[in-house]
Amino acid sequence: MIISMKYGSTPEQREAVIRRIEQFGCKTRVTLGEETSIVAVIGDVRKLEISQIERMDGVEKAVRIRAPYKLASREFHPEDTVFSVDGFDIGSKAIVIMAGPCAVENREQLLETAHAVKEAGAHILRGGAYKPRTSPYSFQGLGVKALEYLAEAREQTGLPVTTEVTDVNLVRVVAEYADILQIGARNMTNFPLLQAVGESQKPVLLKRGMMSTIEELLMASEYLLASGNERVILCERGIRTFETATRNTLDISAVPLLKQLSHLPVIIDPSHGTGKWDLVEPVCRAGIAAGADGLIVEVHPHPEEALSDGAQSLKPARFALMMKSLAPIAQAVNRTM
């Protein structure tokens, strides 16, 4: 349920509504707008009578939210969510570019890539410290050493860092180094991990599971929001279909749909979505045209030697050219790079 307060209603009237709701064992979350405020009711609302709530002083109307995801829905939060990471606004008119290697392999590789993507115009450095892989024999990441390299790259370039956290027990250490905690596709429904990451109060990049629906993605985001963490980014990274020509099938339609259903920022991952470096640029263009708030792109100085996902990684020079080609697309849809 969401309760809209009247224009000019007082904080005291809003607090009276909250106390009334909490008497029925429900929790509340308040969104303050320019002209009014909204009180979201979380929990079993069957005991609440809309007519009684609407009789309270300062209440404009009370409406039951139809979607199973409450805090992530546009009904609860009509305006786009915009938040800042190290001075850059995510979810704003400006498109955020996250770029870097799939996996941090060594100090030299990371620093070379970090400086290159910074020079090309990237806003955030990505790099995997812990790599959950399909095969137990594949490179699993450098762990804490990689986190230290990422921190050094941030110090040298000024780029904030996003990296994946794969286990509840790793949340604290990764949060010490990273500016954005990433939940990978394989962990989208790891609910204890979602709760732990949400409680860290760090910004979160939540990737859609490879066989998950839009509603399931939004329900996963609800775990993060219910933990009191409002800085959540949704990522369409491709889903598994019968198609074998690409690594996954990147669902471009998910971008405008998510923007309709939710107030959260939405980005795409064309690297994992296609698995082919020469498809990354055109899919980036498509994502921006569809309304994506950002891109996360894999870049490696020597993709042919990469320990992880070299086939989908751009070389730094190619990434720089792509960045220039995306500017006219962004301008065409009234966005900036």
C-alpha positions in Angstrom: 0.0 0.0 0.0 1.1 3.6 -0.6 -0.3 6.6 1.2 -0.1 10.0 -0.5 0.0 12.9 1.9 -1.8 16.2 0.9 0.2 19.2 -0.3 1.0 21.2 2.8 0.5 18.3 5.2 2.8 18.5 8.2 5.5 16.2 9.5 3.3 15.6 12.6 0.4 14.4 10.5 2.7 12.1 8.6 4.1 10.7 11.8 0.6 10.1 13.1 -0.1 8.0 10.0 3.1 6.0 10.5 2.3 5.3 14.1 -1.2 4.1 13.1 0.3 1.7 10.4 2.9 0.3 12.8 0.2 -0.6 15.3 -0.9 -3.3 12.8 2.7 -4.7 12.7 3.6 -3.2 9.3 6.7 -1.2 8.4 6.9 2.0 6.6 9.2 3.8 4.2 8.8 7.5 3.4 9.6 9.3 0.1 9.7 13.0 0.3 8.8 14.9 -2.9 8.8 18.5 -3.9 5.1 18.9 -3.3 4.0 16.0 -1.3 5.3 12.9 0.5 4.5 9.2 0.1 4.4 6.6 2.8 5.0 3.0 1.6 3.5 0.3 3.8 5.4 -2.9 3.9 4.0 -6.1 5.3 0.5 -7.7 5.6 -1.8 -4.8 4.7 -5.0 -6.8 4.8 -5.8 -5.5 8.2 -5.6 -1.9 7.1 -8.8 -0.3 5.9 -8.2 2.2 3.2 -11.2 4.3 4.2 -9.9 4.7 7.7 -6.5 5.7 6.6 -7.9 8.3 4.2 -9.9 9.9 7.0 -6.7 10.8 8.9 -5.5 14.4 8.8 -3.2 15.2 6.0 -3.9 12.1 3.9 -4.8 12.6 0.3 -5.4 8.9 -0.7 -4.3 5.4 0.0 -3.8 2.8 -2.8 -2.8 -0.8 -2.7 0.2 -1.5 -4.9 -0.6 -4.2 -7.4 2.9 -5.3 -8.2 4.6 -7.9 -5.8 7.6 -5.6 -5.7 6.7 -2.5 -3.6 9.7 -0.3 -3.0 11.0 -0.8 -6.5 7.8 0.1 -8.2 6.9 3.4 -9.9 3.7 3.4 -7.9 5.7 3.9 -4.7 8.4 6.2 -6.2 7.1 8.0 -9.4 10.3 10.0 -10.0 13.5 8.4 -11.2 16.0 7.5 -8.5 19.3 9.4 -8.9 22.2 9.0 -6.6 25.9 10.0 -6.6 28.9 7.8 -6.6 32.1 9.8 -6.0 30.5 12.9 -7.5 28.9 11.3 -10.6 25.2 11.1 -10.7 23.8 7.7 -11.7 20.2 7.7 -13.2 20.5 11.3 -14.3 20.6 12.7 -17.9 24.3 11.7 -18.1 25.0 8.2 -19.2 27.4 6.3 -16.8 30.2 4.2 -18.4 31.7 1.4 -16.4 34.7 -0.2 -18.1 37.7 -2.5 -17.3 38.8 -6.1 -17.4 36.5 -9.0 -16.6 39.1 -10.2 -14.1 42.0 -8.5 -12.4 45.0 -10.6 -13.5 47.9 -8.6 -12.3 48.8 -5.1 -11.2 50.2 -4.0 -14.6 47.2 -5.2 -16.6 44.8 -3.4 -14.3 46.7 -0.1 -14.1 47.2 0.0 -17.9 43.5 -0.6 -18.5 42.4 1.8 -15.8 44.4 4.7 -17.3 43.2 3.8 -20.8 39.5 3.8 -20.0 39.8 6.9 -17.9 41.4 8.7 -20.8 38.6 7.5 -23.1 35.9 9.0 -20.8 34.8 6.1 -18.6 33.4 7.1 -15.2 33.8 3.9 -13.2 36.4 1.2 -13.2 35.2 -2.4 -13.3 37.3 -5.4 -12.5 36.7 -8.9 -11.0 38.5 -9.8 -7.8 36.5 -13.0 -7.2 35.3 -14.9 -10.3 32.6 -17.5 -10.0 33.2 -19.7 -13.0 31.4 -22.6 -14.6 34.5 -24.8 -14.4 36.4 -25.3 -11.2 39.6 -25.4 -13.2 39.1 -21.8 -14.7 40.8 -18.8 -13.2 38.9 -17.8 -10.0 40.4 -14.4 -9.4 43.1 -13.0 -7.1 40.8 -12.2 -4.2 42.1 -9.6 -1.7 45.2 -8.9 -3.8 43.0 -7.9 -6.7 41.0 -5.6 -4.4 44.3 -3.9 -3.4 45.2 -3.4 -7.1 41.7 -1.9 -7.7 42.2 0.5 -4.8 45.6 1.6 -6.2 44.0 2.1 -9.6 41.3 4.3 -8.0 44.0 6.3 -6.3 45.9 6.8 -9.5 43.0 7.6 -11.8 40.3 8.9 -9.6 37.8 6.4 -10.9 35.5 4.8 -8.4 35.5 1.0 -8.5 32.8 -1.7 -8.9 33.6 -5.4 -8.3 31.5 -8.5 -7.7 30.9 -9.9 -4.2 30.2 -13.6 -4.3 29.7 -14.7 -0.7 28.1 -13.4 2.4 31.4 -13.8 4.2 33.2 -11.5 1.7 30.8 -8.5 1.9 32.7 -6.7 4.6 36.1 -7.0 2.9 34.9 -6.1 -0.6 32.9 -3.1 0.8 36.2 -1.8 2.3 37.7 -1.5 -1.2 34.8 -1.1 -3.6 32.6 1.9 -4.2 29.8 -0.2 -5.8 29.1 -3.8 -4.9 28.1 -6.0 -7.8 25.7 -9.0 -7.5 26.4 -11.3 -10.5 23.9 -13.1 -12.5 24.5 -16.4 -10.7 23.8 -14.8 -7.4 20.7 -12.8 -8.2 18.6 -15.1 -6.2 21.1 -15.6 -3.4 18.8 -14.0 -0.9 21.2 -14.0 2.2 23.8 -12.3 0.0 21.3 -9.8 -1.2 20.4 -8.9 2.4 24.0 -8.7 3.5 24.9 -6.5 0.6 21.8 -4.3 1.1 22.7 -3.9 4.8 26.2 -2.7 3.8 24.6 0.5 2.5 27.0 0.6 -0.4 25.6 1.3 -3.9 24.7 -2.0 -5.6 24.8 -3.2 -9.2 22.3 -6.0 -9.5 22.6 -8.2 -12.6 19.7 -10.1 -14.1 20.0 -13.8 -13.7 20.6 -15.7 -16.9 17.2 -17.4 -16.7 15.3 -14.9 -14.7 12.2 -12.9 -15.5 11.9 -9.1 -15.2 9.6 -9.6 -12.2 12.2 -11.8 -10.5 14.9 -9.2 -11.1 12.7 -6.6 -9.5 11.9 -8.9 -6.6 15.6 -9.4 -6.0 16.0 -5.6 -6.0 13.3 -5.5 -3.3 15.6 -7.4 -0.9 18.2 -4.7 -1.3 15.6 -1.8 -0.9 13.9 -3.5 2.0 17.3 -3.5 3.8 17.2 0.3 3.7 19.6 0.6 0.8 18.1 2.9 -1.9 21.2 3.1 -4.2 20.5 0.2 -6.5 21.3 -0.2 -10.2 19.6 -2.8 -12.4 21.6 -4.5 -15.1 20.3 -6.4 -18.2 23.2 -8.7 -19.1 21.6 -11.2 -21.4 19.4 -14.2 -20.8 19.8 -17.8 -21.9 17.6 -18.7 -24.9 17.7 -21.4 -27.7 20.0 -19.0 -29.7 23.6 -20.2 -29.9 25.1 -17.5 -32.3 25.7 -15.3 -29.3 26.8 -16.1 -25.7 23.4 -14.9 -24.4 20.4 -13.0 -25.7 20.6 -9.4 -24.5 17.0 -8.3 -24.0 16.9 -4.7 -25.2 13.2 -4.5 -24.5 14.0 -5.0 -20.8 15.4 -1.5 -20.7 12.3 0.5 -21.5 10.1 -2.0 -19.6 12.2 -1.7 -16.4 12.1 2.1 -16.8 8.3 1.9 -16.9 7.9 -0.5 -14.0 10.6 0.8 -11.7 12.3 4.1 -10.7 15.7 2.5 -10.4 18.6 3.2 -12.9 19.0 0.6 -15.6 22.3 -0.2 -17.4 23.2 -2.9 -19.9 26.1 -5.3 -20.2 26.8 -5.8 -23.9 30.0 -7.8 -23.3 28.2 -10.7 -21.5 25.1 -10.1 -23.5 26.8 -11.0 -26.8 30.1 -12.7 -25.9 31.6 -11.1 -29.0 33.8 -8.0 -29.0 32.6 -6.9 -32.5 29.0 -6.8 -31.3 29.6 -4.7 -28.2 29.5 -1.3 -30.0 26.3 -1.8 -31.9 24.5 -3.2 -28.8 25.8 -0.2 -26.8 24.2 2.1 -29.3 20.9 0.1 -29.1 20.9 0.2 -25.3 21.4 4.0 -25.2 18.7 4.5 -27.8 16.3 2.3 -25.7 16.8 4.5 -22.7 19.6 2.8 -20.7 21.2 4.9 -18.0 24.6 3.4 -18.5 26.9 0.7 -19.9 29.3 -1.8 -18.3 31.9 -2.9 -20.9 34.9 -5.2 -20.7 38.2 -3.8 -21.8 41.6 -5.6 -21.8 44.9 -4.5 -23.3 45.6 -8.0 -24.7 42.3 -9.9 -25.1 44.0 -12.8 -26.8 45.9 -13.5 -23.5 43.0 -12.8 -21.1 42.4 -15.3 -18.4 38.7 -14.6 -18.6 36.3 -13.6 -21.4 38.9 -12.3 -23.8 36.5 -13.0 -26.8 34.1 -10.3 -25.6 36.7 -7.7 -24.4 37.5 -4.5 -26.4 41.1 -3.3 -26.7 41.6 0.2 -25.2 41.9 1.8 -28.7 38.7 0.3 -29.8 37.0 1.3 -26.6 38.1 4.9 -27.2 36.7 4.9 -30.7 33.4 3.5 -29.4 33.1 6.2 -26.8 33.3 8.8 -29.5 30.7 7.0 -31.7 28.2 6.8 -28.8 28.0 10.6 -28.2 25.7 11.3 -31.2 23.3 8.5 -30.1 23.1 9.9 -26.6 22.5 13.4 -28.0 19.7 12.1 -30.2 17.8 10.8 -27.1 18.5 13.9 -25.1 21.2 12.4 -23.0 24.9 13.3 -22.4 28.1 11.1 -22.2 
